[in-house]
């Protein structure tokens, strides 16, 4: 079962016009070769001629590491020491960070089989983001027991949200703008999974000693987002990721399988949304070993490695599927589920009302699509600030609407 978007107000269309469903690829960066990453991102996000063919013009963002104990995964700093100097890729990674293409902090770094994380890693990472003038709204857990910086009550080794522990950093996440987190239990194992099946999946982990306290899943309402309580008693917004690959973490060779789980007519009829859990830098996994993706290997089997992206591009071009960056999609869902519209019919004025006071309304409300009467004038404002929406023709319901424009991320590829 995929998730639904549940607008707070019936005047709000679930998705930006004209889309019927939404998808984001949440890609973790283990084993990612940076030259391949550059080629892949250029192919996915531009319409230029690339080493993988003509670009698809989508919006596919990525997680990133600040640190890495392994040369197989690129990172901002050289190695895993909290005092490590910026690496050779730092300047280029700044462009990805400032452009919004890196939008998920993948647990600060890859400390698999090495350990060593301490609060200083998080402090230095936050200082860098402050210097760049950006916030990363998404945090995703990474790896196994050596990654004590992970958060959530899913496993005993998660200490990133445990006050007093040397790895504690959850207060820094909140202070520096993290809004959404993914923890290990927030996986939809397969398309037809129900609430009880997800609970069973967690109990199976519990029986293997991987979970110390079963998280509270709340009511089964199909929402992409849920309140996630941390061990320091703070609360952030958790989100589901779709796996569907059994005990093996998903990789580039399994993306086609993941997309085949989607019953597209039903998906669109229900205005569903899905976040695909992926490791796009891993070509495949064999006998417990992960093999890095490379351009030559991907081009040798386009029917396996490139076909899924062409499917997404077709659905996007034909106006059915909104392929969005992870942070943008999470922010959009959170926004429409906490926004209502007050209509002043005498002045033909639609007032946007949000649960909290927000800055930069053109940015915050981008994608917001409001159903309108096309025979009457229409104005849209937030707290006295007038927005300039795009007027749309009738959608699948026959209703007319207007959309706050979605701003494209910058093209950072020559």
Secondary structure, 3 states (H helix, E strand, C coil): CCEECCCCCCCECCCCCCCCEEEEEEECCCCCCHHHHHHHHHHHHCCCEECCEECCCCCCCEEECCEECCCCCCCCECCCCCCCCECCCHHHHHHHHHHCCEEEECCCEECCCCCCCCHHHHHHHHHHHHHHCCCCCEEECCCCCCCCCCCCCCCCCCCCCCCCCCCCCHHHHHHCCCCEEECCCCEECCCCCCHHHHHHHHHHHHHCCCCCCCCCCCCCCCECEEEEECCCCCEEEEECEECCCCCCCCCHHHHHHHHHCCCHHHHHHCCEEEEEEECCCEEEEECCEEEECCHHHHHHCHHHHCHHHHHHHHHHHCCCEEECCHHHHHHHHHHHCCEEEEEECCCCEEEEEECCCCCCHHHHCCCCEEEECCCCCCEEEECCEEECCEEECCCCCCCEEEECCCCCCCCCCC
